[in-house]
Amino acid sequence: MKKNTKVLLGGCTIILAILILLIAATPGASGTEIAIHEVIANPEKYEERYVTTEGFLIENSIDWRADEIELRFDIVDSDGNVLSVFHHGVRPDNFSEGVITIIEGFIEPGEPFRAERVKTKCPSKYEGEDPNDYDPEFHKELLNDK
């Protein structure tokens, strides 16, 4: 075999190996984002698929077992659909009533949603104030006090 052919075959092999590793290492890339009512209505449709959904945390449903690193809780959507969740892993920060909870994992019919990742966000805490309520005089007073 010629040297150019060997280099070309070696380069193609390396690129193919990298692509296979990237696909295998990112299960979320092949996941599906669905609403809670879809999870409840058609669990068989999404069985064995990596899915993402979100809802508001119901605080009195939290069952945190630190010794076993297990977390069980319920989330609810704006229509009142409730989904029970099981997560084997650490409890997220900011885990309190009304926080938006994003879960990623697998559905098993008749079982709680098996979350591999649990994230929280609280948009009201991080949103800016309404620009129409801006008071330039108050801002000037703050700058003059320094």
Phi and psi restraints in degrees (value plus and minus 20) as a CYANA .aco file:
   2 LYS   PHI     -94.2   -54.2
   2 LYS   PSI     137.8   177.8
   3 LYS   PHI     -81.9   -41.9
   3 LYS   PSI     -61.0   -21.0
   4 ASN   PHI     -83.1   -43.1
   4 ASN   PSI     -58.4   -18.4
   5 THR   PHI     -86.1   -46.1
   5 THR   PSI     -61.4   -21.4
   6 LYS   PHI     -83.0   -43.0
   6 LYS   PSI     -62.7   -22.7
   7 VAL   PHI     -85.2   -45.2
   7 VAL   PSI     -62.4   -22.4
   8 LEU   PHI     -84.0   -44.0
   8 LEU   PSI     -65.0   -25.0
   9 LEU   PHI     -83.4   -43.4
   9 LEU   PSI     -61.9   -21.9
  10 GLY   PHI     -83.6   -43.6
  10 GLY   PSI     -62.6   -22.6
  11 GLY   PHI     -84.3   -44.3
  11 GLY   PSI     -63.3   -23.3
  12 CYS   PHI     -84.1   -44.1
  12 CYS   PSI     -58.9   -18.9
  13 THR   PHI     -83.7   -43.7
  13 THR   PSI     -62.7   -22.7
  14 ILE   PHI     -85.4   -45.4
  14 ILE   PSI     -64.5   -24.5
  15 ILE   PHI     -83.1   -43.1
  15 ILE   PSI     -63.1   -23.1
  16 LEU   PHI     -82.7   -42.7
  16 LEU   PSI     -61.8   -21.8
  17 ALA   PHI     -83.8   -43.8
  17 ALA   PSI     -61.2   -21.2
  18 ILE   PHI     -83.7   -43.7
  18 ILE   PSI     -63.7   -23.7
  19 LEU   PHI     -82.2   -42.2
  19 LEU   PSI     -61.9   -21.9
  20 ILE   PHI     -83.2   -43.2
  20 ILE   PSI     -63.3   -23.3
  21 LEU   PHI     -83.6   -43.6
  21 LEU   PSI     -61.2   -21.2
  22 LEU   PHI     -84.3   -44.3
  22 LEU   PSI     -62.6   -22.6
  23 ILE   PHI     -86.6   -46.6
  23 ILE   PSI     -61.9   -21.9
  24 ALA   PHI     -90.3   -50.3
  24 ALA   PSI     -49.9    -9.9
  25 ALA   PHI    -105.4   -65.4
  25 ALA   PSI     -28.2    11.8
  26 THR   PHI    -143.9  -103.9
  26 THR   PSI      61.2   101.2
  27 PRO   PHI     -85.8   -45.8
  27 PRO   PSI     -47.5    -7.5
  28 GLY   PHI     -88.2   -48.2
  28 GLY   PSI     -42.2    -2.2
  29 ALA   PHI     -85.2   -45.2
  29 ALA   PSI     -46.9    -6.9
  30 SER   PHI    -121.6   -81.6
  30 SER   PSI      -8.6    31.4
  31 GLY   PHI     -99.5   -59.5
  31 GLY   PSI     150.4   190.4
  32 THR   PHI    -145.3  -105.3
  32 THR   PSI     114.3   154.3
  33 GLU   PHI    -115.2   -75.2
  33 GLU   PSI     101.1   141.1
  34 ILE   PHI    -153.4  -113.4
  34 ILE   PSI     141.3   181.3
  35 ALA   PHI    -104.7   -64.7
  35 ALA   PSI     138.4   178.4
  36 ILE   PHI     -78.2   -38.2
  36 ILE   PSI     -61.4   -21.4
  37 HIS   PHI     -82.3   -42.3
  37 HIS   PSI     -50.6   -10.6
  38 GLU   PHI     -90.1   -50.1
  38 GLU   PSI     -59.3   -19.3
  39 VAL   PHI     -81.3   -41.3
  39 VAL   PSI     -63.1   -23.1
  40 ILE   PHI     -92.6   -52.6
  40 ILE   PSI     -62.4   -22.4
  41 ALA   PHI     -93.9   -53.9
  41 ALA   PSI     -57.1   -17.1
  42 ASN   PHI    -152.4  -112.4
  42 ASN   PSI      40.0    80.0
  43 PRO   PHI     -83.7   -43.7
  43 PRO   PSI     -51.0   -11.0
  44 GLU   PHI     -85.7   -45.7
  44 GLU   PSI     -52.8   -12.8
  45 LYS   PHI     -83.4   -43.4
  45 LYS   PSI     -51.8   -11.8
  46 TYR   PHI    -128.6   -88.6
  46 TYR   PSI     -11.4    28.6
  47 GLU   PHI     -80.0   -40.0
  47 GLU   PSI     117.7   157.7
  48 GLU   PHI      46.2    86.2
  48 GLU   PSI      -4.5    35.5
  49 ARG   PHI    -133.6   -93.6
  49 ARG   PSI     123.1   163.1
  50 TYR   PHI     -97.6   -57.6
  50 TYR   PSI      97.5   137.5
  51 VAL   PHI    -145.8  -105.8
  51 VAL   PSI     139.5   179.5
  52 THR   PHI    -146.7  -106.7
  52 THR   PSI     116.2   156.2
  53 THR   PHI    -167.2  -127.2
  53 THR   PSI     148.9   188.9
  54 GLU   PHI    -167.5  -127.5
  54 GLU   PSI     137.3   177.3
  55 GLY   PHI    -187.8  -147.8
  55 GLY   PSI    -200.0  -160.0
  56 PHE   PHI    -108.7   -68.7
  56 PHE   PSI     114.0   154.0
  57 LEU   PHI     -89.3   -49.3
  57 LEU   PSI     116.1   156.1
  58 ILE   PHI    -119.1   -79.1
  58 ILE   PSI      85.5   125.5
  59 GLU   PHI     -81.4   -41.4
  59 GLU   PSI     -59.9   -19.9
  60 ASN   PHI     -93.7   -53.7
  60 ASN   PSI     -19.1    20.9
  61 SER   PHI    -116.0   -76.0
  61 SER   PSI     -24.3    15.7
  62 ILE   PHI     -92.1   -52.1
  62 ILE   PSI     106.7   146.7
  63 ASP   PHI    -146.7  -106.7
  63 ASP   PSI      76.0   116.0
  64 TRP   PHI    -121.6   -81.6
  64 TRP   PSI     100.0   140.0
  65 ARG   PHI    -132.6   -92.6
  65 ARG   PSI      72.9   112.9
  66 ALA   PHI     -83.6   -43.6
  66 ALA   PSI     -57.1   -17.1
  67 ASP   PHI     -82.7   -42.7
  67 ASP   PSI     -55.2   -15.2
  68 GLU   PHI    -119.4   -79.4
  68 GLU   PSI     -23.7    16.3
  69 ILE   PHI      32.7    72.7
  69 ILE   PSI      30.7    70.7
  70 GLU   PHI    -141.9  -101.9
  70 GLU   PSI     118.1   158.1
  71 LEU   PHI    -150.3  -110.3
  71 LEU   PSI     106.6   146.6
  72 ARG   PHI    -143.7  -103.7
  72 ARG   PSI     117.6   157.6
  73 PHE   PHI    -182.7  -142.7
  73 PHE   PSI     151.1   191.1
  74 ASP   PHI    -140.3  -100.3
  74 ASP   PSI     126.9   166.9
  75 ILE   PHI    -143.8  -103.8
  75 ILE   PSI     135.1   175.1
  76 VAL   PHI    -152.8  -112.8
  76 VAL   PSI     123.8   163.8
  77 ASP   PHI    -115.1   -75.1
  77 ASP   PSI    -199.1  -159.1
  78 SER   PHI     -88.5   -48.5
  78 SER   PSI     -35.6     4.4
  79 ASP   PHI    -113.3   -73.3
  79 ASP   PSI     -20.4    19.6
  80 GLY   PHI      71.5   111.5
  80 GLY   PSI     -14.0    26.0
  81 ASN   PHI     -94.1   -54.1
  81 ASN   PSI     108.3   148.3
  82 VAL   PHI    -129.8   -89.8
  82 VAL   PSI     115.2   155.2
  83 LEU   PHI    -144.1  -104.1
  83 LEU   PSI     106.3   146.3
  84 SER   PHI    -104.7   -64.7
  84 SER   PSI     121.6   161.6
  85 VAL   PHI    -150.9  -110.9
  85 VAL   PSI     121.3   161.3
  86 PHE   PHI    -141.6  -101.6
  86 PHE   PSI     111.9   151.9
  87 HIS   PHI    -156.3  -116.3
  87 HIS   PSI     104.2   144.2
  88 HIS   PHI    -117.8   -77.8
  88 HIS   PSI      78.1   118.1
  89 GLY   PHI     147.0   187.0
  89 GLY   PSI    -196.2  -156.2
  90 VAL   PHI     -90.8   -50.8
  90 VAL   PSI     133.8   173.8
  91 ARG   PHI    -100.2   -60.2
  91 ARG   PSI     108.7   148.7
  92 PRO   PHI     -86.2   -46.2
  92 PRO   PSI     135.2   175.2
  93 ASP   PHI     -88.1   -48.1
  93 ASP   PSI     139.5   179.5
  94 ASN   PHI      42.5    82.5
  94 ASN   PSI      13.8    53.8
  95 PHE   PHI    -111.5   -71.5
  95 PHE   PSI      67.6   107.6
  96 SER   PHI    -165.0  -125.0
  96 SER   PSI     150.8   190.8
  97 GLU   PHI     -70.5   -30.5
  97 GLU   PSI     112.2   152.2
  98 GLY   PHI      63.4   103.4
  98 GLY   PSI     -26.1    13.9
  99 VAL   PHI     -92.2   -52.2
  99 VAL   PSI     122.6   162.6
 100 ILE   PHI     -96.0   -56.0
 100 ILE   PSI     105.1   145.1
 101 THR   PHI    -132.8   -92.8
 101 THR   PSI     104.7   144.7
 102 ILE   PHI    -125.2   -85.2
 102 ILE   PSI     104.8   144.8
 103 ILE   PHI    -140.9  -100.9
 103 ILE   PSI     122.2   162.2
 104 GLU   PHI    -149.4  -109.4
 104 GLU   PSI     112.4   152.4
 105 GLY   PHI     148.8   188.8
 105 GLY   PSI    -164.8  -124.8
 106 PHE   PHI    -145.0  -105.0
 106 PHE   PSI     128.9   168.9
 107 ILE   PHI    -124.0   -84.0
 107 ILE   PSI     112.2   152.2
 108 GLU   PHI    -145.0  -105.0
 108 GLU   PSI      96.0   136.0
 109 PRO   PHI     -72.9   -32.9
 109 PRO   PSI     113.4   153.4
 110 GLY   PHI      63.4   103.4
 110 GLY   PSI     -22.2    17.8
 111 GLU   PHI    -140.4  -100.4
 111 GLU   PSI     140.5   180.5
 112 PRO   PHI     -83.9   -43.9
 112 PRO   PSI     134.8   174.8
 113 PHE   PHI     -77.9   -37.9
 113 PHE   PSI     108.6   148.6
 114 ARG   PHI    -115.1   -75.1
 114 ARG   PSI      76.8   116.8
 115 ALA   PHI    -105.2   -65.2
 115 ALA   PSI     108.3   148.3
 116 GLU   PHI    -111.0   -71.0
 116 GLU   PSI     -49.1    -9.1
 117 ARG   PHI    -153.2  -113.2
 117 ARG   PSI     117.3   157.3
 118 VAL   PHI    -149.2  -109.2
 118 VAL   PSI     103.6   143.6
 119 LYS   PHI    -147.4  -107.4
 119 LYS   PSI     132.8   172.8
 120 THR   PHI    -145.0  -105.0
 120 THR   PSI     133.8   173.8
 121 LYS   PHI    -169.4  -129.4
 121 LYS   PSI     127.2   167.2
 122 CYS   PHI    -151.6  -111.6
 122 CYS   PSI      68.0   108.0
 123 PRO   PHI     -79.2   -39.2
 123 PRO   PSI     -53.5   -13.5
 124 SER   PHI     -84.9   -44.9
 124 SER   PSI     -47.0    -7.0
 125 LYS   PHI     -94.0   -54.0
 125 LYS   PSI     -47.7    -7.7
 126 TYR   PHI    -128.8   -88.8
 126 TYR   PSI     -24.9    15.1
 127 GLU   PHI     -96.3   -56.3
 127 GLU   PSI     130.6   170.6
 128 GLY   PHI     -97.8   -57.8
 128 GLY   PSI     148.6   188.6
 129 GLU   PHI     -98.5   -58.5
 129 GLU   PSI     142.2   182.2
 130 ASP   PHI     -86.7   -46.7
 130 ASP   PSI     103.3   143.3
 131 PRO   PHI     -83.0   -43.0
 131 PRO   PSI     -42.3    -2.3
 132 ASN   PHI     -90.1   -50.1
 132 ASN   PSI     -39.4     0.6
 133 ASP   PHI    -111.5   -71.5
 133 ASP   PSI     -12.9    27.1
 134 TYR   PHI     -87.7   -47.7
 134 TYR   PSI     111.6   151.6
 135 ASP   PHI    -135.5   -95.5
 135 ASP   PSI      82.9   122.9
 136 PRO   PHI     -82.6   -42.6
 136 PRO   PSI     -51.7   -11.7
 137 GLU   PHI     -86.0   -46.0
 137 GLU   PSI     -60.4   -20.4
 138 PHE   PHI     -83.4   -43.4
 138 PHE   PSI     -60.7   -20.7
 139 HIS   PHI     -83.3   -43.3
 139 HIS   PSI     -61.3   -21.3
 140 LYS   PHI     -83.4   -43.4
 140 LYS   PSI     -60.0   -20.0
 141 GLU   PHI     -82.2   -42.2
 141 GLU   PSI     -59.9   -19.9
 142 LEU   PHI     -84.1   -44.1
 142 LEU   PSI     -61.5   -21.5
 143 LEU   PHI     -89.5   -49.5
 143 LEU   PSI     -55.3   -15.3
 144 ASN   PHI     -93.6   -53.6
 144 ASN   PSI     -44.9    -4.9
 145 ASP   PHI     -91.9   -51.9
 145 ASP   PSI     -35.8     4.2
